[in-house]
Amino acid sequence: MSAVPRQEAGSGGLLAALGVFSVLPVPARARIPGPGVLGWLPVVGLVLGALACLPALLVWRGGGQGAPLLAAALVVTALALLTRGLHLDATADLADGLGSGRPAEQALAIMRRPEVGAFAVAALVCTLLIQVTALAAVLGDAGVPEGLLAVVLATVTGRTAVLHAASRPAAPGSSLGVLVAGSGSPVLRWAATAVLLAAAVGAKLAVGGSLPAALWWAAAVVVGLAAAAVLARHAARRLGGVNGDVFGALVETGTTVALVVLAAAVTWT
């Protein structure tokens, strides 16, 4: 998740966020990010999560019909394509940097290298494997509306985690300024979290789920954000702050953990 240099005429709206954080076509002028653009990440997660579900509908019809494992693999693949692999690349870089055990300056230098190390490979394999299998468990037990909402819930959770990390100082050498500006206010991040929690409970109830099942969906948000917060704290302590790679890894961490909790809900409710 590479940092973007400051430009004066940038926009902080949804189009700018889609232009920076996805492959979706937007006007060239809108691709220049301005202050506040990071605040639109949860909405970007909603859009991308919904679009990523479309290929799954070719092989999965919900209610036990179709191939949920293949559908889950298609969703995860679509998310990677829709984001240019941005967050997966960041996850790999952060894994190599933190896994090296080197001091902050050297760890950051490792993260900037184009080579992929053993820690990066392990992080990517584990992340993708867990995402696909956890989502397959959810889709195998869900109808189409519930499955689509579960994907969106996970993708929005991962991106809401970035809002919480945006309040941390930038790591040395990071040029996060234009992305973070106007996006790190407590009101914004806690309002986004409250809306997400309410939407999680409401969405599960709307598709016929029980109140205990709806609370599991809320737990998916809470645990996903908590896991990302732990990673953000550790990365900031080791690197002297956060950068684009940390943000990208938080997206994948929050999404993955939320999917695991949703899969656990299938087992225990």
C-alpha positions, -999 to +999 in steps of 0.1 A: +000+000+000+024+026-012+023+061+001+011+088-023+030+122-026+011+154-017-005+172-046-023+205-042-054+199-064-063+166-048-098+155-039-107+139-006-139+123-018-151+088-027-139+089-063-104+097-051-105+069-026-117+045-053-090+057-077-063+052-051-074+020-035-090+001-064-088-005-101-122+009-107-122+035-134-126+071-122-117+104-139-080+111-139-084+142-119-101+123-091-072+099-088-052+126-070-059+121-033-066+150-010-071+154+028-098+131+041-095+105+014-087+078+039-120+084+056-137+069+026-120+035+030-149+018+047-172+028+018-145+015-006-146-018+013-184-019+009-182-014-029-153-038-034-169-065-012-201-063-032-183-065-066-161-093-055-192-115-048-204-114-084-180-141-098-191-164-069-227-163-081-216-183-111-209-214-090-228-209-058-265-203-052-267-204-014-287-228+007-263-256+002-264-254-036-232-250-056-196-250-047-189-228-017-152-234-016-148-224-052-170-194-047-149-183-017-117-187-038-133-165-065-143-138-040-108-137-026-093-136-060-116-109-071-107-088-041-070-091-050-077-081-086-099-052-076-072-038-054-042-046-077-029-069-049-021-037-030-029-049+005-014-084-001+018-068-012+018-046+019+012-077+041+042-094+025+065-064+029+055-059+066+060-096+073+095-095+059+103-063+078+090-074+112+102-109+107+137-098+102+141-087+138+162-058+127+162-023+141+136+001+127+157+017+100+169-017+086+135-032+088+120-003+068+148-008+042+139-045+039+103-035+034+112-013+005+131-040-013+114-057-043+125-092-032+101-115-014+114-133+016+103-164+036+082-144+060+063-127+032+056-161+015+043-176+048+022-145+055+006-145+021-001-183+020-016-183+055-037-152+048-052-164+016-057-200+029-075-188+060-096-163+040-108-188+015-115-216+039-132-194+065-154-178+038-162-212+024-175-223+058-197-192+058-210-196+023-217-233+028-242-224+055-257-192+041-282-180+016-271-156-011-281-123+008-264-135+040-233-146+021-229-113+003-234-094+035-208-115+053-182-106+026-190-069+028-189-070+066-154-084+065-141-060+038-154-030+056-140-042+090-105-044+075-107-009+061-122+006+093-091-007+111-070+016+090-090+046+104-080+037+139-043+033+129-044+067+111-041+085+145-006+070+150+025+089+138+040+081+105+072+059+103+104+076+093+106+081+055+068+075+050+049+101+030+014+093+043+006+130+048-020+135+022-037+102+029-039+107+067-047+144+068-083+149+080-088+111+085-075+105+120-101+123+141-117+102+170-152+113+159-147+098+124-132+065+135-156+058+163-186+069+143-176+046+115-171+018+141-205+024+156-222+024+122-205-008+113-215-026+145-251-015+141-251-026+105-236-060+114-264-067+139-291-052+117-279-071+086-279-105+103-314-099+118-326-087+084-317-121+067-336-140+094-308-146+119-314-149+156-301-123+181-272-146+193-262-150+157-264-112+152-241-108+182-216-131+166-216-108+136-209-078+159-181-099+175-166-104+140-162-066+138-149-062+173-124-090+171-113-080+136-106-045+147-089-056+179-065-080+160-057-052+136-051-028+166-026-052+181-007-055+148-008-017+144+006-012+179+034-038+174+043-024+140+044+012+152+066+002+182+090-017+159+091+007+130+088+040+149+053+046+134+030+034+106+033+036+069+014+024+038+026-012+043+012-013+078-021+001+066-024-026+039-015-053+063-042-040+087-068-043+059-059-080+053-057-087+091-091-072+099-107-089+070-092-123+077-100-123+114-136-111+108-141-140+084-127-165+110-152-152+136-181-155+111-170-191+103-169-198+141-205-184+143-216-211+118-202-238+142-215-224+175-250-210+166 
